[in-house]
Each structure stands twice: as structure tokens, then as C-alpha cells.
Amino acid sequence: MISEKPLLRALNGEATPVPPIWLMRQAGRYLPEYRELRAQAGSFLDLCFTPELATEVTLQPIRRFGLDGAILFSDILVVPHALGQELWFEEGVGPRLKRLESAEDIDRRLAPDGLHDRLAPVYETLRRVKAALPAETTLLGFAGAPWTVASYMLEGGSSRDFALAKHWAYGDPDGFGRLVDLLVDATADYLNAQIAAGAEAVQIFDSWAGSLPSAQMRKWCLDPAKALIAKVKARNPDVPVILFPRGAGPFYEAFAAESGADVLGLDTALPPEWARDRLQGRVGLQGNLDPLHLVVGGQSMRQAARSIVQALSGGPYVFNLGHGVVPQTPPEHVAELVACVREGTS
Ligand SMILES: Cc1c2[nH]c(c1CCC(=O)O)Cc1[nH]c(c(CCC(=O)O)c1C)Cc1[nH]c(c(CCC(=O)O)c1C)Cc1[nH]c(c(C)c1CCC(=O)O)C2
């Protein structure tokens, strides 16, 4: 049956007359109603693991803007948490983890068998969101890609240079490979369970792919993505998979040809015309307005959005940003962007 949902149609390879739109990090601190609920919830992790609240936060941007996709409210780091690694979010700093220090820590400190029990509240959130969504809205699940998640596990939080993660990956590829394999399996199980709970498509965030040189990018981003997507497709062949290999540059071509993703998320730096010429026809495309255009709004934002739509809407295409919405974004600008994209380019 052909879906009536515009986003699902585009993700399934249809060039829709008007591009569907959703935004990475569409829920969050730029919305006053999020900040209010976040203040009541206690910690950010409590918010992620309380289905009633996580459902509400997922729905907030849908109610306000009528976006075509609702993305589950959670975080990529709930996977290391569910594997047993200590995780907390420090106000004004971001995520912190008790870092893995050696390959021995993989066996000593990680326990894949507890995964689904610890992530059960996330599945419950998906069931609740699915029941509450408007009929035309697509429900998106997500997870982090192995390299990006592993980098947080090894660095103990955000990093500028990924020195610790690279040290492991380059110096002990067998040990690091065991961690990546474990993450491929856990993440595939997690995404398949999200689909069983109602996710109609899933996005894999490889936010830090661009930190690696090409040979290492192939080994630690492309190959694991291929394995992960194959495991999702083995169980759910008809569920579209979006892959966001941020910063991959010309290596986007290899992701298009080999990853098995249905759609690639384009980052801010990638020229839309290059993506049209080199990628379109092989995969669906999503992206890639600079989140700072959304902060500024007005004429410059509309012009930038229109030129991206013009370049990419000849094939299956989903409008999005090139990275997540930033906290200083005025919510009115999101409404303005949605209207602009839906007006068409004429
Ligand atoms: C790298 C990464 C993380 N988390 C995520 C990524 C990949 C995407 C990207 O590159 O931005 C993905 C993510 N994080 C969050 C979502 C929710 C769904 C959505 O609206 O997109 C998604 C899809 C909520 C969140 N995740 C986080 C918040 C802010 C928490 C708060 O309310 O204080 C939200 C709404 C915290 C978080 N979580 C993470 C960091 C680095 C931070 C701190 C930076 C920040 O605060 O923005 C890890």
C-alpha cells in the first residue's frame, strides 16, 4: 500500500511535488514549552526515560509547526548507558561518561544482555507517540552510529580532537573493532525494537564521521554502517534508513554506493549541486540548511532554503538542516521556514 504520509513517501524513493520537512533536534531548549517541562523533570536522562514526558516533548514541535516527521525524544548516548556505562549530563557542559580505558573494559564493564530492559521506557515512548500523532505525520526512531557513540565512550564526553578514540582505533584496531562490533549488534537490536514499537523509519547519526581520514572513515564509519543497516534490513526490509555521515565530504559518494542506506543526510558544508550531480539517482537526499540561517531568519534564510530545494527536489528529497537546531533559534523562524518550504520555489 502506498503511504499517504509525505515524509514516508519521500523516504521510500518518491520525488514528492513539495518536499516534506522535519528538523534534526526539533525538540529542545529553543522551545519555551520544552524548558518548562525540562525544569520539572529533574535530569535530562529522567526526561528521556519517563515515557509520559518524553512523549510530550516529542509532540511539542509537531503541535507548533505541523512538521512531517516526529523524531523520538531521547539521546544517542542511552545505548552506552543501557550497556552499563555510567552516563550523566552536566548542566552547561553536556554529556559525561566514565570512560572506557582499555579493551579489557569492554568485557569488564559492558553487559549487552541488559539492553532491552533498560531501554524499555524508550519503546513505551514510541508506542505513546505513535498513538497520538496526526495521521499524516511519520514517526522516526534513531540511534548513533558506532564511531560517534564509541568516541563518547572513550573520550568520556564531547571532544575537540578525538585523540583518545583515535589512539585506540589506530593503535589497537582489534580491540577497538570488538567495541564497534558490539555497538553494531546492540544498535541493530535497538533500532529493530524501535521499529517494533512503532518507528516508521530510522536515522543513524554519525555526527563525527568527518573527524577521520578516508581509510579510517571507511573502516570505522562506512563498514559498520553497512553491517548495521544490513541487520536492520534483515528484520525490516521495508523500513527506510537515513544515514547522516556528517563531515564525510567527497566520501559521501562511497556512502551512497555502499552503505545500503535509503537516504543520506547532507551536512551543512556539502554543496547541494554536488550532491545532486554525484549522489542523486543512487540514494534519497535530506538536508542541508545551515542551522545559523534558522537563527537569523528572514530573507537570507528563505533564499538559502529555496536554493537548496531548487537543487535537490528533482529526486526523492526531504528538507532538513545540515545539523541540529541550536538553542538560540527563535521558534517563529521555524514556522517561517516550514511555510517557505511548503510554498514551493515559484
Ligand atoms: C552527538 C549527539 C548527541 N545526541 C545526539 C547526537 C547526534 C546529533 C548531533 O550531532 O547533534 C542526538 C540527539 N539528541 C537529542 C535528540 C532528540 C530528538 C530531536 O529533537 O532531534 C537527538 C536526535 C536530544 C538532546 N540531547 C541533549 C539535549 C540538551 C539537554 C538539555 O535539555 O539540557 C537534547 C535536547 C544533550 C546532548 N546530547 C549529546 C550532546 C553532545 C549533548 C550536549 C549538547 C547539547 O546540550 O545540545 C550527544
The ligand as an SDF file (V2000), in Angstrom:
LIG
                    3D

 48 52  0  0  0  0  0  0  0  0999 V2000
   26.2030   13.8740   19.2420 C   0  0  0  0  0  0  0  0  0  0  0  0
   24.7710   13.6950   19.6490 C   0  0  0  0  0  0  0  0  0  0  0  0
   24.2790   13.6550   20.9920 C   0  0  0  0  0  0  0  0  0  0  0  0
   22.9000   13.4560   20.9270 N   0  0  0  0  0  0  0  0  0  0  0  0
   22.5170   13.3910   19.6050 C   0  0  0  0  0  0  0  0  0  0  0  0
   23.6660   13.4940   18.7930 C   0  0  0  0  0  0  0  0  0  0  0  0
   23.7070   13.3560   17.2840 C   0  0  0  0  0  0  0  0  0  0  0  0
   23.2110   14.5840   16.5980 C   0  0  0  0  0  0  0  0  0  0  0  0
   24.1280   15.7520   16.6710 C   0  0  0  0  0  0  0  0  0  0  0  0
   25.2600   15.6600   16.1630 O   0  0  0  0  0  0  0  0  0  0  0  0
   23.6910   16.7920   17.2130 O   0  0  0  0  0  0  0  0  0  0  0  0
   21.1660   13.1560   19.0610 C   0  0  0  0  0  0  0  0  0  0  0  0
   20.0000   13.7150   19.7700 C   0  0  0  0  0  0  0  0  0  0  0  0
   19.9550   14.3490   20.9870 N   0  0  0  0  0  0  0  0  0  0  0  0
   18.6640   14.7060   21.2720 C   0  0  0  0  0  0  0  0  0  0  0  0
   17.8320   14.2260   20.2200 C   0  0  0  0  0  0  0  0  0  0  0  0
   16.3150   14.3000   20.3210 C   0  0  0  0  0  0  0  0  0  0  0  0
   15.4600   14.3510   19.2010 C   0  0  0  0  0  0  0  0  0  0  0  0
   15.4750   15.6320   18.3940 C   0  0  0  0  0  0  0  0  0  0  0  0
   14.6950   16.5420   18.6870 O   0  0  0  0  0  0  0  0  0  0  0  0
   16.2420   15.6870   17.4120 O   0  0  0  0  0  0  0  0  0  0  0  0
   18.6660   13.6410   19.2650 C   0  0  0  0  0  0  0  0  0  0  0  0
   18.3110   13.0260   17.9210 C   0  0  0  0  0  0  0  0  0  0  0  0
   18.1820   15.4270   22.4690 C   0  0  0  0  0  0  0  0  0  0  0  0
   19.1240   16.1890   23.2910 C   0  0  0  0  0  0  0  0  0  0  0  0
   20.4040   15.8470   23.6830 N   0  0  0  0  0  0  0  0  0  0  0  0
   20.9150   16.7930   24.5230 C   0  0  0  0  0  0  0  0  0  0  0  0
   19.9350   17.8060   24.7010 C   0  0  0  0  0  0  0  0  0  0  0  0
   20.0720   19.0220   25.6100 C   0  0  0  0  0  0  0  0  0  0  0  0
   19.8120   18.5830   27.0140 C   0  0  0  0  0  0  0  0  0  0  0  0
   19.1920   19.6290   27.8900 C   0  0  0  0  0  0  0  0  0  0  0  0
   17.9690   19.8350   27.8240 O   0  0  0  0  0  0  0  0  0  0  0  0
   19.9270   20.2270   28.6690 O   0  0  0  0  0  0  0  0  0  0  0  0
   18.8200   17.4440   23.9350 C   0  0  0  0  0  0  0  0  0  0  0  0
   17.5020   18.1600   23.8220 C   0  0  0  0  0  0  0  0  0  0  0  0
   22.2580   16.7410   25.1820 C   0  0  0  0  0  0  0  0  0  0  0  0
   23.3930   16.2630   24.3820 C   0  0  0  0  0  0  0  0  0  0  0  0
   23.4650   15.0340   23.7660 N   0  0  0  0  0  0  0  0  0  0  0  0
   24.6560   14.9320   23.0690 C   0  0  0  0  0  0  0  0  0  0  0  0
   25.3850   16.1220   23.2900 C   0  0  0  0  0  0  0  0  0  0  0  0
   26.7580   16.4170   22.7030 C   0  0  0  0  0  0  0  0  0  0  0  0
   24.6140   16.9350   24.1220 C   0  0  0  0  0  0  0  0  0  0  0  0
   25.0350   18.2530   24.7190 C   0  0  0  0  0  0  0  0  0  0  0  0
   24.9140   19.3550   23.7620 C   0  0  0  0  0  0  0  0  0  0  0  0
   23.5530   19.9750   23.8790 C   0  0  0  0  0  0  0  0  0  0  0  0
   23.1510   20.2110   25.0160 O   0  0  0  0  0  0  0  0  0  0  0  0
   22.9420   20.2690   22.8400 O   0  0  0  0  0  0  0  0  0  0  0  0
   25.0560   13.7680   22.2580 C   0  0  0  0  0  0  0  0  0  0  0  0
  1  2  1  0
  2  3  2  0
  2  6  1  0
  3  4  1  0
  3 48  1  0
  4  5  1  0
  5  6  2  0
  5 12  1  0
  6  7  1  0
  7  8  1  0
  8  9  1  0
  9 10  2  0
  9 11  1  0
 12 13  1  0
 13 14  1  0
 13 22  2  0
 14 15  1  0
 15 16  2  0
 15 24  1  0
 16 17  1  0
 16 22  1  0
 17 18  1  0
 18 19  1  0
 19 20  2  0
 19 21  1  0
 22 23  1  0
 24 25  1  0
 25 26  1  0
 25 34  2  0
 26 27  1  0
 27 28  2  0
 27 36  1  0
 28 29  1  0
 28 34  1  0
 29 30  1  0
 30 31  1  0
 31 32  2  0
 31 33  1  0
 34 35  1  0
 36 37  1  0
 37 38  1  0
 37 42  2  0
 38 39  1  0
 39 40  2  0
 39 48  1  0
 40 41  1  0
 40 42  1  0
 42 43  1  0
 43 44  1  0
 44 45  1  0
 45 46  2  0
 45 47  1  0
M  END
$$$$
